[in-house]
Amino acid sequence: MGQRDLGGARRSVELSLERLGAVAAERGHAGLAGRAAALREKLAEQRFVVVVAGEFKRGKTTFVNALLGADVLPTAAVPLTSVVTAVTWGPEPAARVRFLDGRTEDVPVARLGDHVTERGNPGNRRGVARAELSYPAELLRDGVVLVDTPGVGSVFRTSTEAARTFLPEADAGIFLTSADPPISDAEVSFLREVREETVRMLHVLNKVDRLSGLDLEEAIAFTKGVIADAVGHEVPLSPVSARRALLAKLVGDPAELEASGLPAFERALRDLLAVERRAALLASIAASAARLVAEERNAVAIELRTAELPAEELDKRIGEMERVFDEAREAARELRTHIAREAQEVLRRVEHDLDLLAEGEARLLREEAERTIEETGDLRGGAERLAAATEERLRADVEAWLAGEERAVEEAFRASTARYVERADRIVRRTVRVCGDVLGVALDDTPTPLPAPSPRPFTFAFLEAPTILGSLVPDLHRLLPRSVARRRLRREAAIRVARLVDRHRGRLRWHLQQRLDAARRELEAALAERLEATIEGLRVAADRARAERGRTAERLEALRDEARRTLAALAEIEAGLSTARLAGRGADGPKGADG
């Protein structure tokens, strides 16, 4: 798709979302109108997630390393754990591990395998949630995130689940199989199950260096046919040797690299990232908007159904719906209690981290004060140097600690509340499904997605460190013997260091608690808003029909006509969204991807 056509698709999505918001607002469905506006804002986002998936021992990690041009991700002789590894751009190689309990740990890149492989972390006994690697690869610039997933269909069920769970977050996927052995039934099942999860899936046949001539041609044709049967259409297939490509990049052999087949795939991938990534993002947004259209269509279906009910029957069924709404709200209130409890658990971990920080900083500052006192001959000058050194060290240490702790708090909160988000989804689905049963109408119970949390600026205003020895100068050295003065300086410095560290510990705790409270309120508000919007959509239509109760047959027919016009408008909106979804899917793969 060309830039002009892509621009047209974008305008189509913008117009469709604008019209959807207008229809929802006109019908009194304010929550849906707000979510349509949020999707319009998302069009400006640049983050693009590419997930690499495939069965164990197909060479996924070697393939990702080949794309990066360095042997940085660990490979293993046994299946990987349930841990995914996300690779983002960074000026220097760096690795961070995020644990299920919310902790984060920066680890040497060379030791990443201790956390993300079955050999280093059997059964994920370390409790790792995910690993993150920063690396200065050109592929990763401009917001690209490359995700290496565990092997689908492996002997470890959690590996397949981890791969499947991550796919809905992706804007594109790379499915990797190999020529030897041929594509398996487990891989085919995986492709069938996830074919609707990602906007674009590229397909790679790895380890082609093990075959040649007619055998290789047959392997390519066979694999393409099996994948086409699984996904329902023909697909381009890129034959590569990731091992050969990685070695060629490491030794700088362009001819060997070209022969590996990887450059042809990389050109296709660059096409996707440079141009088609915009189309894929549009398709992702359009898919979310389509779910909003389905929600509004539910409301219209309810309105048409309730308009046909006698007044007494309508009141009875609306009363049953209200009881369903009350049950859903009560379940949601219980979730808020659990979420608040999880936030308190995270805060307790923050307090533990603060205790460790304070203990370490107090010891370092006392040691520095001791050295300064011993080395100085001028108490006034020593006081000034000690004050400056204390402020500089404490500021640097606190700012470095805070940068990591902020991320740890956010990740810990998200990890600890994930199950409650899933439970909230079930509440929404049940509410829709039961109301459909009450009214005798089939409704789409797919919940609309939660909006992405908005970035919140967070600043920590560092207080100036008070002069530790200020109250003891200028005339102490004239009034007391030097040995007595030094003992007093040491005692006073220890007291002031303890006060200074404790002051900043309290301020850090307050700021991190405020950040955590903001995250909790935002999540609670998002979950409540989604449920209330669902209830609103279900109730508004019934209320509109009830408001028309007792009117003439002509008026009821006019109500039906209005509902039909709304359905027609929604169909037009959906058609506009389909334009972008087709733009994102386009051909089955970027040009050149079939090798």
Secondary structure as GFF3:
##gff-version 3
##sequence-region A 1 595
A	DSSP	alpha_helix	3	26	.	.	.	ID=ss1
A	DSSP	alpha_helix	30	42	.	.	.	ID=ss2
A	DSSP	beta_strand	48	53	.	.	.	ID=ss3
A	DSSP	alpha_helix	60	68	.	.	.	ID=ss4
A	DSSP	beta_strand	84	89	.	.	.	ID=ss5
A	DSSP	beta_strand	94	99	.	.	.	ID=ss6
A	DSSP	beta_strand	104	107	.	.	.	ID=ss7
A	DSSP	three_ten_helix	109	111	.	.	.	ID=ss8
A	DSSP	alpha_helix	113	116	.	.	.	ID=ss9
A	DSSP	three_ten_helix	122	124	.	.	.	ID=ss10
A	DSSP	beta_strand	128	135	.	.	.	ID=ss11
A	DSSP	three_ten_helix	138	140	.	.	.	ID=ss12
A	DSSP	beta_strand	144	148	.	.	.	ID=ss13
A	DSSP	alpha_helix	157	166	.	.	.	ID=ss14
A	DSSP	three_ten_helix	167	169	.	.	.	ID=ss15
A	DSSP	beta_strand	172	178	.	.	.	ID=ss16
A	DSSP	alpha_helix	185	194	.	.	.	ID=ss17
A	DSSP	beta_strand	201	206	.	.	.	ID=ss18
A	DSSP	three_ten_helix	208	210	.	.	.	ID=ss19
A	DSSP	alpha_helix	213	231	.	.	.	ID=ss20
A	DSSP	beta_strand	238	239	.	.	.	ID=ss21
A	DSSP	alpha_helix	242	251	.	.	.	ID=ss22
A	DSSP	alpha_helix	254	259	.	.	.	ID=ss23
A	DSSP	alpha_helix	262	271	.	.	.	ID=ss24
A	DSSP	pi_helix	272	276	.	.	.	ID=ss25
A	DSSP	alpha_helix	277	307	.	.	.	ID=ss26
A	DSSP	alpha_helix	311	375	.	.	.	ID=ss27
A	DSSP	alpha_helix	379	439	.	.	.	ID=ss28
A	DSSP	three_ten_helix	470	472	.	.	.	ID=ss29
A	DSSP	alpha_helix	476	479	.	.	.	ID=ss30
A	DSSP	alpha_helix	482	547	.	.	.	ID=ss31
A	DSSP	alpha_helix	553	585	.	.	.	ID=ss32
###
